[in-house]
Amino acid sequence: MRISTHPQAVGMALGLIGVTIFGATLPMTHIALGGFSPFFITFGRAVIASTAAGLTVLLLGKRWPKGQGAMLIGAGICVVYGFPIFSSIAMQTIPASHGGVVLGLLPLLTSIFAAAVDGERPGPAFWAYGVAGAALVVFFSVRERGFHLQTGDVWLFLAAVTASLGYVLSAKVSRIIPGWEVISWALVITSPLSLAATLVVMTNGIHAPTNVELGALSYLGLMSMFGGFVFWNAGLALGGIGRVAQVQLLQTFVTLAVSAVLLGEVISLATVAFAVAVAVIVWLGRKARIA
């Protein structure tokens, strides 16, 4: 029993580290928008991440993984371009905390794509926990801050869809090569487009950024787009895509905490209670059957 559960436990732990890093993405995007346009943030952060990834595979002497080009291109389009551009546009009109709650749908969407693309077959109990977790996160939004559908929510939903599909494609390749190599090669293969697009949008995309805004852009490139995926991809591949994806239910509360520190939002006792409830659902979902 110890041997069978150990990979799941490690996968959940790696996933939690990735979620913690991802949790700061929306607040950092909100800050970066003060000095950059959404398109410059999208392509600029990709160039930063591609540079770090390219140097890493070069210094470690890694070779291109043969036969994985299509998967890596697909993952790159989703996580390098899809999620960043959609979420950056959304952050122009809605608060980071609101966006963090909308992205509470990520785990459920990831499980759906895992079933459709990767062939996972979650049992009824797993789906019940997944839906319950997503519903709890949405209910939290309604109760704490009110929820009024607006254009930004549509952009965030598109961001969630592209991110979820990108997670599944990345995790499939992560069973063949390490997770850090997957995101590295996805960044490298898309780097020519990232660099060209950055040069195109540079003229109108930079608005006298402050050091804080430059720091936020750096975080988005080095951590949200590169560092976080090192842990996240490895966790999904090791612990199971659908199962580990449920850890991302906690990302909403990480986003709220970071928003409180960086953007001055207040965290109530009810927020802590909801976070504990979601953590319990994640734990129960971890033990649900997935074929």
N, C-alpha and C positions, 0 to 999 in steps of 0.2 A: 504493500500500500504506500509505503514511504517513497518508493521509487516512482510510482505512477503519478503521485501528486506533486512531487518536487518540481518538475518542469512547469507545471501550472503556477505554482507559488512564485517561482523565479520570473515567469512571464508576467504575472500580475504586478510584481515589484518593479520590473523594468517599465511596464506600461504606466505605472503610477509616476515614475520619474519623468517619463515623456509628457504625461498629462500636466504635471506641475510646470514644466517648461512652457508647454502650449498655453497654459492658463493665462500667461501674461501677454499673449499675442494681441488680443483686442485692445487692451489698455495702451500697449506700446504703439499700436497702429494709430489709435486716437491721438497720441502725443505726436507721432511722426507727421501726421497730417497738418500740423501747424507750420511745417517747413517744406513739405513736399506734396506733390499731387498724388492721387491714388495710383496712376500709371507709373510714375517714377518710383514709388514705394514698391510696387509689384516687381518691376524689372531691376531696380537698384538692389533690393534685398537678394534677388536671385544672383546677381553678379557677385555680391559679397559672399554668399553661400557657395557659389560655384568656385570662387577663388580658393576658399578654405578646403573644399572637397577635392579640387584638382591637386592642390599641394599635398594633401593627405595621401591620396592614392599614388602620387608620384614618389613621395618620400618613402612610402612603404613598399614600393615596387609591385603594385597590383596590376594585373592584366585585365583587359576587357572581358567580361563574362560572355562567352560565345552562346548564341541561341537565345539570349534574353533581351535583345534590342527592342522588340515590340512592346514587351511588358514595361521596360524602363522608360520608353518614350511615353507610353500611356500614363504611367505613374507621374512622370515629370510634368506632363500637360496638366494633370489634376492638381498636384500639390505645389508645383513651382509657379504655375500661372493661374489656374482656376480659383482655388481658395483665396490666394492673396488679392487678386483683383476684385473679386466679388465682395470680400470682407472689407477691403479698403473703401470701396464705394459706399458700402452700408454704414461704415463708421463716420461718414460725413454728415449723416442725418439722425443717427440714433446713438444713445449712450452705450459705453462699453459694457456696463452691467446688463443692460437689456439684451445686447447681442450675445453675451455669455449664456443667458438663459435660453435664447433661441437655439444656440448650438448644443443645448442639452439633448437635441434630437440626434446628434451624431452617432451615439452608440447603436441606437435602433436602426438607423440607416446603414451603418457598417455591417450589422448582423444580416440585414436584408441582402446587401451586395455579397457578403460571404456565402450566403445560401445560393444566390443566383450565379455567381462567378466562380466560387471556389468549391462548391459542392458540399458545404457544411449542412447538416440537417439537425438543427436545434429541436429539442422536444417541446411540448406544450408548456412545461414549467419554465423553461428558459425564456420563451416568448412572453409569458405572463410577467416574469420579473423585468424583462426589458421594457415592456409597455408601461408597467407600474413605475419604473424609474423615470422614464421620459415624462409620464403624466405628473409625477411628483415635482419634477423640475419646472414644468410649465405652470402647475398650480402655485408653486412658490413665486413665480413671476407675477401671476395675477394678484396674489395676496399682498406681496410686498410693494410692488411698484406700479401695478396696473399694466394692462396689456392692450394696446391699440394697434391693430395691423396697419402697417405703413409700408412705403416703398422699400425702405431699408430692410424690412423683414424678408421681403422677396429675394433681395440680393443675398441676405444671409442664408436663406434656404438653399439657394444655388451654391453658395460656398460650402454648405454642409454636404450637399450631394456630391460635389466634385472631390471634397476631402475624403469622404467615406469610400468612394470608388478608388481613389488613390491609395488609401490605406490597404485595401484588399489586394490591389495589384502589387504593391510594395511587399506585403507580407508573403505573397506567393513566391516572389523571387528570393525573399529572406530565408526560405527553407533550403535554398541552394547555395547562396553566398551570405556572409554576415550582413546584418541590417545596416551597419554603417556604410558598407560598400554599395548597397542598393541605393540609398539616397545620394551617395557620392557620385555614382555613375549616372543617375537620373539628372543630377545637376550638371555634370560634365557634358552629357549628350545634348542638353538644352542650352548650354552656355553661349554658343554663337548667336542664337536668337535673343537671349537675354541681353548680351552686350550690345547688339545692333539696336534693339528696342530702347535700351537705356540712352544711347546716343541720340536717338530720334526725339525722345520726350524730355531730354535734359534741358533744352532751352526754356520751355515753359513749365517744367516740372519742379524746379528748385526755387523756393521762396524765402531766401535769406534765413536758413535754419539756424537755430540756437544749438549750443552744445548738447542740451538735453534732447532735442529733436534728432540730432545726429546720433546720440547714444541709443535712442529708441530704434532708429533705422538699423544700427549695428546689431542690436539685440534680435531684431526680426530676421536678419540675414544669418548671423552666426548661431543663434539658439533656436528660434522658431522654425527656421527652414533647414537647419543642418543638425545641430546638437540634439534637439528634441527627437528627431526621427531616428537617430542612432539607437536610442533606447526604445522608442515606440515600435519600430519595425522588428527589432529583436524580440520584444515582448509578445507581439502579435503572432510571430512565427513559432515561438516556443510554447506559449500557453493556449493557442487557439484564437483565431481572429474574432469570432463572435463572443467568446468568453471574456477575453482581455479587453475588448472594445467597451464592455460595460463599465470599466474603470473610468472611462471618459465622462460618465455621469458626474464625477466629482470635479470635472474641469470648470463647470459653472461656478462652483464655490471658490475655486482658486482664482478665477477671474474677478469675482466679487471682492475677494480679499486684496488682490493687487490693485483693483480700482479704488478701494478704500485708502490704501497707502499712497498711491500715485495721484489719484484724482479727487481725493477728499470725500468719498462716499462713506456713509455710516453703515456698519454691520450690526444688526440687532441680535438679540438672544434667539429669536425665531430662526434666523439664518443658520445659526449653529445647530439648532434642533433639526432643521431640514437636512443639513449636511450629514448629521449622524444617521438620519433615516435613510438617505441615499446610500451611505456607506454600508448599511445593513443589507439593503437590496443588492448591492454589488457583491457582497459576500455570499448571500444566498444564491445569486445567479451563477456564481463561480462553481457551485456544486451541481447545478442543473445539467441534465444529460444533453450532450451534443455528439452526433455521430459523425 
